[in-house]
Amino acid sequence: MNQIEHLIIKFLTRSISKKELDELIQFLENSENDDVFDAYVKINYSINYNMTNHSPDKIKEELLNRIKADKRTKKNIQYKQIFKYAAILICVLSISYYAFYNISKTADPVLDIVKELESDEIILKLENGQEKVVKTNESKSFKNKKGSVYGKQKSDTLEYVVIKGVKDLVYNELIVPYGKRFTIVLSDGTTIDLNSGTYIKYPIQFIDGLNREVILKGEAYFNVAHKDKDRFIVNIDDLNIEVLGTKFNVSCYTEDKKIETALVEGAVKIEKEKSKISKRFLLKPGQLASYNKLFNEMAIINTDVTFYTDWRFGAVRFKSVSFNDILKELERHFDVTIKNDYKYLGEQIYTASFYDGESIENILSYFNEDTQFIYSKNKDNIIITNPLIN
């Protein structure tokens, strides 16, 4: 990937720095680069598009206008307020759509289970393979083969206790359905808040001298208990997040285009492994690491990390996200199924914040004020259509 393509991707994903933005503008305004940009557009469009209907000059003009407009405009996020920018049909996106379409359609048995669960069914899979339904209006204890209590549940929290003499790692698995959140406290005192549609695998008790490792799919907020020697590692596909003691949020849903890690306190090391090449990224408090699955790229930016952690208090927030991707989050949050038949609407990009107590009907009405659409709701199924077609 050459430098200009890299900068365009960073601009479109809102991860570009001021210095890089100036570099991109300088490139686009330099007439000596016209042939380079023209060839770049033609090569990328040739994969999925017919170039007869697309002018590189027009694309370049629109891209440059949008960059300059973004530099002039500052938008503050307000309660219930929505901001939108129209997605430019730029060449690099033509390559990526089908690639990610295939990624997102890859079979994921965990995701299938999550979607089939009722909203009041949290599934706890024990070390012997037995599955227990955990309901947040109950209190219960969990025992091992010897009859010793190793876990106690009280409403929406499951806390593990230390049992002396344990020498082997024994794992539990937890699946949180759509429309539900749950908290686990591991045996070392680490607290993990789990968002809707999340799967986690973890030892019921850690062993001194060994790394503390968990496997995650979905979204979770970690408050990791500090231990000088035993590192805490979150395994996410081919990413490893390593800490000693810290607070951070990870969003890694299978169907999403990005894996995002927001650091609140402490320090985080993110390791990306591919073949024999290993890349490490260090994260500081107030920073977001956004890994793009399509382009195998990591961007680290300074940000307001509360934007990525407020889901713990019932907030639903989006930053520069397509309407179709917003619908995925709304499905998880409200435990509904949404089908969008309005293609234009699905491609629009929004930044928005909604807080606890908002109904899905109210949220859809806010988007409807920007781009009109029609939707029908039958129990937990919603269909969105173009008003000009109906």
BAMAR-60355 format. One record per residue (C-alpha): x, y, z. Coordinates in Angstrom, 2 decimals, always signed. Example, Ala and Ser with C-alpha at 12.3 -4.5 7.8 and 13.67 -1.06 7.14 Angstrom:
2
xx/yy/zz
+12.30/-4.50/+7.80 $
+13.67/-1.06/+7.14 $
END
This chain:
390
xx/yy/zz
+0.00/+0.00/+0.00 $
+1.60/+3.28/-1.07 $
+1.68/+6.44/+1.01 $
-1.19/+8.27/-0.73 $
-3.53/+5.27/-0.37 $
-2.50/+4.97/+3.28 $
-3.37/+8.64/+3.92 $
-6.73/+8.39/+2.15 $
-7.67/+5.37/+4.26 $
-6.67/+7.19/+7.45 $
-8.75/+10.22/+6.44 $
-11.84/+8.13/+5.67 $
-11.49/+6.24/+8.97 $
-11.02/+9.48/+10.95 $
-7.58/+8.42/+12.22 $
-5.42/+10.91/+10.29 $
-3.19/+13.39/+12.11 $
-3.01/+17.12/+11.30 $
+0.45/+16.67/+9.77 $
-0.76/+13.78/+7.60 $
-3.84/+15.78/+6.58 $
-1.66/+18.64/+5.39 $
+0.48/+16.13/+3.47 $
-2.60/+14.70/+1.76 $
-3.86/+18.16/+0.78 $
-0.45/+19.10/-0.60 $
-0.39/+15.93/-2.69 $
-3.87/+16.49/-4.11 $
-3.22/+20.16/-4.92 $
+0.03/+19.44/-6.75 $
-0.75/+19.12/-10.47 $
+2.40/+17.06/-10.94 $
+0.66/+14.22/-9.10 $
-2.34/+14.11/-11.43 $
-1.01/+11.16/-13.41 $
-0.22/+9.25/-10.22 $
-3.69/+9.85/-8.77 $
-5.35/+9.02/-12.11 $
-3.49/+5.72/-12.35 $
-4.28/+4.96/-8.70 $
-8.01/+5.46/-9.25 $
-8.09/+3.40/-12.42 $
-6.16/+0.49/-10.92 $
-8.39/+0.33/-7.82 $
-11.69/+0.86/-9.61 $
-10.86/-1.76/-12.21 $
-11.37/-4.50/-9.66 $
-15.07/-3.92/-9.04 $
-16.25/-0.93/-11.04 $
-16.59/+0.21/-14.64 $
-14.49/+3.33/-14.98 $
-16.61/+4.82/-17.78 $
-18.92/+6.40/-15.20 $
-16.24/+7.66/-12.81 $
-13.89/+10.56/-13.40 $
-10.63/+10.59/-11.40 $
-10.65/+14.39/-11.63 $
-14.13/+14.55/-10.13 $
-13.21/+12.10/-7.36 $
-10.10/+14.12/-6.57 $
-12.08/+17.38/-6.48 $
-14.74/+15.95/-4.16 $
-12.14/+14.41/-1.87 $
-10.18/+17.66/-1.63 $
-13.35/+19.69/-0.94 $
-14.37/+17.31/+1.80 $
-10.93/+17.39/+3.44 $
-10.88/+21.18/+3.49 $
-14.44/+21.32/+4.81 $
-13.53/+18.94/+7.63 $
-10.55/+21.11/+8.54 $
-12.78/+24.18/+8.79 $
-15.56/+22.53/+10.75 $
-15.59/+21.40/+14.36 $
-18.60/+19.43/+15.55 $
-19.41/+18.94/+19.20 $
-21.37/+15.85/+20.18 $
-24.53/+16.69/+22.11 $
-27.21/+14.63/+23.74 $
-29.53/+13.10/+21.14 $
-27.71/+15.01/+18.42 $
-26.70/+13.43/+15.11 $
-24.01/+14.55/+12.69 $
-23.65/+13.14/+9.21 $
-21.25/+13.40/+6.31 $
-21.88/+11.84/+2.92 $
-19.49/+9.01/+2.14 $
-17.44/+9.81/-0.96 $
-17.21/+7.01/-3.52 $
-13.45/+6.78/-3.41 $
-11.37/+4.12/-5.09 $
-9.93/+2.42/-2.06 $
-13.42/+1.53/-0.80 $
-14.17/-0.32/-4.01 $
-11.43/-2.80/-3.16 $
-12.47/-3.31/+0.40 $
-16.23/-3.93/+0.22 $
-16.17/-7.45/-1.12 $
-13.19/-8.39/+1.02 $
-14.98/-7.43/+4.22 $
-18.27/-8.87/+2.97 $
-16.55/-12.26/+2.84 $
-14.96/-11.72/+6.27 $
-18.25/-10.75/+7.93 $
-20.06/-13.72/+6.39 $
-17.53/-16.20/+7.75 $
-19.26/-18.80/+9.92 $
-18.96/-18.09/+13.63 $
-20.68/-20.66/+15.86 $
-20.48/-18.33/+18.88 $
-22.29/-15.57/+16.98 $
-24.96/-18.04/+15.92 $
-25.51/-19.09/+19.54 $
-25.71/-15.46/+20.71 $
-28.42/-14.66/+18.17 $
-30.50/-17.67/+19.17 $
-30.49/-16.95/+22.91 $
-33.42/-15.33/+24.65 $
-32.57/-11.95/+26.19 $
-32.85/-13.34/+29.74 $
-30.60/-16.35/+29.06 $
-26.92/-15.96/+29.90 $
-25.14/-19.23/+29.21 $
-22.36/-20.45/+31.51 $
-20.45/-23.46/+30.17 $
-18.68/-25.36/+32.95 $
-15.38/-27.26/+32.77 $
-17.20/-30.57/+32.22 $
-19.09/-29.20/+29.21 $
-22.37/-28.78/+31.09 $
-24.27/-25.60/+30.27 $
-26.09/-23.57/+32.91 $
-28.62/-20.81/+32.27 $
-27.79/-17.79/+34.41 $
-30.61/-15.32/+35.02 $
-29.96/-11.89/+36.50 $
-32.83/-12.14/+38.99 $
-31.23/-15.13/+40.74 $
-28.51/-15.86/+43.26 $
-26.64/-19.16/+43.22 $
-23.31/-20.87/+43.88 $
-21.14/-23.03/+41.62 $
-19.11/-25.96/+42.93 $
-16.27/-28.05/+41.54 $
-16.06/-31.85/+41.50 $
-14.88/-31.89/+45.10 $
-17.86/-29.85/+46.27 $
-15.91/-26.66/+46.90 $
-17.62/-23.40/+45.95 $
-15.58/-21.54/+43.35 $
-18.15/-19.03/+42.10 $
-21.04/-17.04/+43.54 $
-23.68/-15.27/+41.46 $
-25.71/-12.36/+42.75 $
-28.07/-10.78/+40.18 $
-25.96/-9.57/+37.24 $
-22.52/-10.38/+38.73 $
-20.66/-13.69/+38.99 $
-17.67/-13.60/+41.36 $
-15.02/-16.33/+41.53 $
-13.21/-17.14/+44.77 $
-9.76/-18.51/+45.48 $
-9.50/-22.22/+46.36 $
-6.23/-23.35/+47.92 $
-4.22/-26.17/+46.39 $
-5.38/-25.73/+42.77 $
-2.56/-26.66/+40.37 $
-4.29/-26.94/+36.99 $
-6.12/-24.37/+34.89 $
-9.84/-25.07/+34.58 $
-11.94/-22.93/+32.25 $
-15.48/-21.58/+32.17 $
-17.13/-19.96/+29.15 $
-19.81/-17.27/+29.31 $
-22.12/-16.05/+26.55 $
-24.16/-12.86/+27.02 $
-27.19/-12.55/+24.70 $
-28.33/-9.48/+22.81 $
-30.11/-6.95/+25.00 $
-28.22/-7.97/+28.16 $
-25.06/-7.00/+30.07 $
-23.23/-9.00/+32.72 $
-20.20/-8.73/+35.04 $
-17.68/-11.31/+36.17 $
-15.05/-10.92/+38.87 $
-12.14/-13.30/+38.33 $
-10.28/-15.05/+41.14 $
-7.47/-12.46/+41.07 $
-9.93/-9.59/+41.62 $
-10.08/-8.50/+37.96 $
-13.54/-7.14/+37.07 $
-14.87/-7.58/+33.53 $
-18.08/-5.87/+32.37 $
-19.50/-7.71/+29.35 $
-21.64/-6.02/+26.73 $
-24.49/-7.56/+24.75 $
-23.59/-10.36/+22.34 $
-20.27/-11.17/+24.03 $
-18.40/-14.45/+24.54 $
-15.52/-14.92/+26.98 $
-13.44/-17.94/+28.04 $
-11.39/-17.68/+31.24 $
-9.83/-19.77/+34.04 $
-11.97/-20.08/+37.15 $
-8.72/-19.70/+39.06 $
-5.32/-18.43/+37.96 $
-2.09/-20.23/+38.80 $
+0.79/-18.24/+40.30 $
+3.70/-17.95/+37.87 $
+1.54/-18.34/+34.77 $
+0.13/-15.61/+32.54 $
-3.50/-14.71/+33.20 $
-5.12/-15.28/+29.80 $
-8.71/-14.93/+28.57 $
-10.32/-15.24/+25.13 $
-12.85/-12.61/+24.03 $
-15.36/-12.07/+21.22 $
-17.64/-9.06/+21.57 $
-17.08/-6.11/+23.90 $
-15.80/-5.86/+27.45 $
-14.47/-3.31/+29.92 $
-11.54/-4.63/+31.96 $
-10.42/-3.41/+35.39 $
-7.38/-5.65/+35.78 $
-5.96/-6.40/+39.22 $
-2.25/-5.58/+39.33 $
+0.26/-8.41/+39.76 $
+3.96/-7.67/+39.39 $
+4.90/-10.85/+37.54 $
+1.79/-12.47/+36.07 $
+0.77/-10.61/+32.92 $
-2.90/-10.35/+31.96 $
-3.50/-11.14/+28.27 $
-6.71/-10.79/+26.25 $
-6.64/-12.99/+23.14 $
-8.66/-11.68/+20.18 $
-8.22/-13.61/+16.94 $
-4.61/-12.76/+15.99 $
-4.35/-9.78/+18.37 $
-3.06/-10.04/+21.92 $
-3.64/-7.26/+24.46 $
-1.18/-7.44/+27.34 $
-1.30/-5.56/+30.66 $
-0.20/-5.84/+34.28 $
-2.91/-3.76/+35.92 $
-5.09/-1.25/+34.13 $
-8.54/-0.17/+32.92 $
-9.43/-0.49/+29.26 $
-12.25/-1.30/+26.85 $
-12.11/-3.74/+23.95 $
-14.66/-4.05/+21.14 $
-14.03/-7.04/+18.86 $
-17.31/-8.27/+17.44 $
-16.82/-10.78/+14.62 $
-19.16/-8.91/+12.28 $
-17.51/-5.50/+12.79 $
-14.83/-4.05/+10.50 $
-12.56/-2.93/+13.34 $
-11.14/-4.06/+16.64 $
-10.95/-1.08/+19.00 $
-9.09/-0.77/+22.30 $
-9.58/+2.35/+24.43 $
-7.23/+2.84/+27.38 $
-8.54/+4.57/+30.51 $
-5.72/+3.98/+33.00 $
-2.34/+2.26/+33.08 $
-0.55/+0.91/+30.02 $
-1.42/-1.58/+27.30 $
+0.72/-3.42/+24.78 $
-1.06/-4.71/+21.68 $
+0.69/-7.38/+19.66 $
-0.27/-8.21/+16.08 $
+1.08/-11.53/+14.85 $
+1.12/-12.53/+11.21 $
+3.31/-15.35/+9.91 $
+6.78/-14.73/+11.31 $
+6.33/-10.98/+11.64 $
+5.27/-9.57/+14.99 $
+4.23/-5.93/+15.49 $
+3.78/-4.32/+18.91 $
+1.90/-1.13/+19.72 $
+2.01/+0.71/+23.03 $
-1.10/+2.52/+24.20 $
-1.25/+5.42/+26.69 $
-4.26/+6.61/+28.73 $
-6.67/+8.62/+26.59 $
-5.71/+6.78/+23.41 $
-7.65/+4.49/+21.08 $
-6.06/+1.71/+19.07 $
-8.21/+0.93/+16.01 $
-7.24/-2.16/+14.03 $
-8.74/-2.29/+10.52 $
-9.39/-5.92/+9.58 $
-9.62/-5.08/+5.87 $
-6.24/-3.45/+5.48 $
-4.41/-5.14/+8.36 $
-3.55/-1.70/+9.75 $
-3.40/-0.25/+13.25 $
-4.09/+3.44/+13.98 $
-3.51/+4.98/+17.40 $
-5.23/+8.31/+18.15 $
-5.88/+10.56/+21.13 $
-9.57/+10.64/+21.99 $
-12.23/+10.95/+24.68 $
-12.25/+7.34/+25.83 $
-15.57/+7.75/+27.67 $
-17.14/+7.65/+24.21 $
-16.09/+3.97/+24.10 $
-16.93/+3.03/+27.68 $
-20.33/+4.67/+28.29 $
-22.14/+1.53/+27.08 $
-21.72/+0.24/+30.66 $
-24.28/+2.83/+31.73 $
-26.75/+2.12/+28.93 $
-25.44/+4.65/+26.38 $
-25.39/+3.93/+22.64 $
-22.75/+6.04/+20.88 $
-21.31/+6.11/+17.37 $
-18.45/+8.05/+15.84 $
-18.22/+8.30/+12.04 $
-20.11/+5.03/+11.50 $
-22.27/+3.96/+8.57 $
-25.99/+3.58/+9.19 $
-25.76/-0.14/+8.37 $
-23.09/-0.60/+11.04 $
-25.19/+1.41/+13.50 $
-28.02/-1.04/+12.92 $
-25.74/-3.90/+14.01 $
-25.15/-2.13/+17.32 $
-28.86/-1.40/+17.75 $
-29.62/-5.08/+17.15 $
-27.23/-6.06/+19.93 $
-28.40/-3.36/+22.32 $
-32.16/-3.89/+21.93 $
-32.17/-7.62/+20.98 $
-33.99/-7.06/+17.70 $
-33.47/-8.01/+14.06 $
-33.26/-5.12/+11.59 $
-33.37/-5.46/+7.81 $
-32.48/-2.36/+5.80 $
-33.78/-2.30/+2.22 $
-32.83/+1.37/+1.71 $
-29.31/+1.18/+0.23 $
-28.61/+4.93/+0.14 $
-29.48/+5.31/+3.83 $
-27.28/+2.37/+4.76 $
-24.22/+4.09/+3.29 $
-24.65/+7.38/+5.18 $
-22.11/+8.12/+7.93 $
-23.15/+9.40/+11.36 $
-21.79/+10.48/+14.71 $
-24.46/+10.22/+17.41 $
-25.08/+9.72/+21.12 $
-28.13/+8.22/+22.81 $
-28.44/+7.56/+26.51 $
-30.15/+5.11/+28.82 $
-33.93/+5.10/+28.53 $
-34.15/+5.88/+24.80 $
-36.36/+3.42/+22.92 $
-35.34/+2.09/+19.54 $
-38.36/+3.88/+18.06 $
-37.08/+7.22/+19.34 $
-33.58/+6.54/+18.03 $
-34.86/+5.67/+14.57 $
-36.97/+8.83/+14.57 $
-33.84/+10.98/+15.02 $
-32.21/+9.41/+11.98 $
-35.47/+9.84/+10.09 $
-35.22/+13.60/+10.60 $
-32.00/+13.57/+8.56 $
-32.94/+11.10/+5.81 $
-36.59/+10.10/+5.60 $
-37.40/+6.41/+5.54 $
-40.26/+4.10/+6.44 $
-39.99/+1.25/+8.91 $
-42.34/-1.43/+10.12 $
-41.98/-3.30/+13.40 $
-43.44/-6.73/+14.09 $
-42.46/-7.91/+17.57 $
-38.65/-7.98/+17.45 $
-38.32/-7.63/+13.67 $
-37.84/-4.25/+11.97 $
-37.78/-3.59/+8.23 $
-36.55/-0.23/+6.82 $
-37.55/+0.84/+3.31 $
-37.23/+3.77/+0.92 $
-40.35/+5.97/+1.15 $
-40.20/+6.71/-2.60 $
-40.58/+3.03/-3.46 $
-43.47/+2.25/-1.12 $
END
